[in-house]
Amino acid sequence: VSAQDVVRILAEHETVDTVRLFVNSLGGDVYEGLAIHNALARHGARVEVLVEGVAASIASCIVQAGDVREIAPTGQMMIHE
């Protein structure tokens, strides 16, 4: 999923009260991830994030945009040193 996809989806749902984001990602492009984080953070809705599998590398930064952040019992988060 690109930042452009996330921005478009959020724009299509600009009046919702809650955005739920389910994460299972090994990471990817840092700048795309930062743009996704920023799009979620500036959206007016409450952002709930659930790491269902793994949130590694830049995906762990995207998770931090959540007002609520949860990890499934079998989920993992990897943050670089």
C-alpha positions as CSV (number, residue, x, y, z in Angstrom):
1,V,0.0,0.0,0.0
2,S,1.4,3.4,-1.0
3,A,1.1,6.7,0.8
4,Q,-1.0,7.9,-2.1
5,D,-3.4,5.0,-1.5
6,V,-3.7,5.8,2.2
7,V,-4.3,9.5,1.5
8,R,-7.0,8.7,-1.0
9,I,-8.8,6.2,1.3
10,L,-8.7,8.7,4.2
11,A,-10.0,11.5,2.0
12,E,-12.9,9.2,0.9
13,H,-13.7,8.7,4.6
14,E,-12.9,12.1,6.0
15,T,-16.1,12.2,8.2
16,V,-15.6,9.0,10.0
17,D,-15.0,9.0,13.8
18,T,-12.6,6.0,13.9
19,V,-10.0,4.6,11.5
20,R,-8.9,1.1,12.2
21,L,-5.6,0.0,10.7
22,F,-4.5,-3.6,10.7
23,V,-0.8,-4.1,10.2
24,N,1.2,-7.0,8.9
25,S,4.3,-5.6,7.2
26,L,8.0,-6.2,7.1
27,G,8.5,-2.5,6.3
28,G,9.5,-0.8,3.1
29,D,10.4,2.6,1.8
30,V,11.1,5.0,4.7
31,Y,9.6,8.1,3.0
32,E,6.4,6.3,2.0
33,G,6.1,5.1,5.6
34,L,6.6,8.5,7.0
35,A,4.0,9.9,4.6
36,I,1.5,7.2,5.7
37,H,2.2,8.0,9.4
38,N,1.7,11.7,8.7
39,A,-1.6,11.1,6.8
40,L,-3.0,9.0,9.7
41,A,-1.8,11.5,12.3
42,R,-3.4,14.5,10.6
43,H,-6.8,12.8,9.9
44,G,-9.4,14.0,12.3
45,A,-10.6,10.6,13.4
46,R,-9.4,8.5,16.3
47,V,-6.8,6.0,14.9
48,E,-6.8,2.5,16.2
49,V,-4.0,0.2,15.1
50,L,-3.7,-3.5,15.6
51,V,-0.5,-5.4,14.7
52,E,-1.9,-8.7,13.5
53,G,1.4,-10.3,12.4
54,V,4.5,-8.1,12.3
55,A,5.2,-4.4,12.2
56,A,8.9,-4.2,11.3
57,S,11.2,-1.3,10.4
58,I,9.1,1.6,9.0
59,A,5.9,-0.2,9.7
60,S,6.7,0.2,13.4
61,C,6.7,3.9,12.9
62,I,3.4,3.9,11.1
63,V,1.9,2.1,14.1
64,Q,2.9,5.1,16.3
65,A,0.3,7.3,14.5
66,G,-2.4,5.4,16.4
67,D,-4.2,6.9,19.3
68,V,-4.7,3.2,20.4
69,R,-2.0,0.7,19.6
70,E,-2.3,-3.0,20.2
71,I,-0.4,-6.1,19.2
72,A,-2.0,-9.5,18.8
73,P,-0.8,-12.2,21.2
74,T,1.3,-13.7,18.4
75,G,2.2,-10.4,16.8
76,Q,5.7,-8.9,16.7
77,M,7.2,-5.4,16.4
78,M,10.8,-4.8,15.2
79,I,12.4,-1.4,15.7
80,H,15.9,-0.6,14.5
81,E,18.4,0.3,17.1
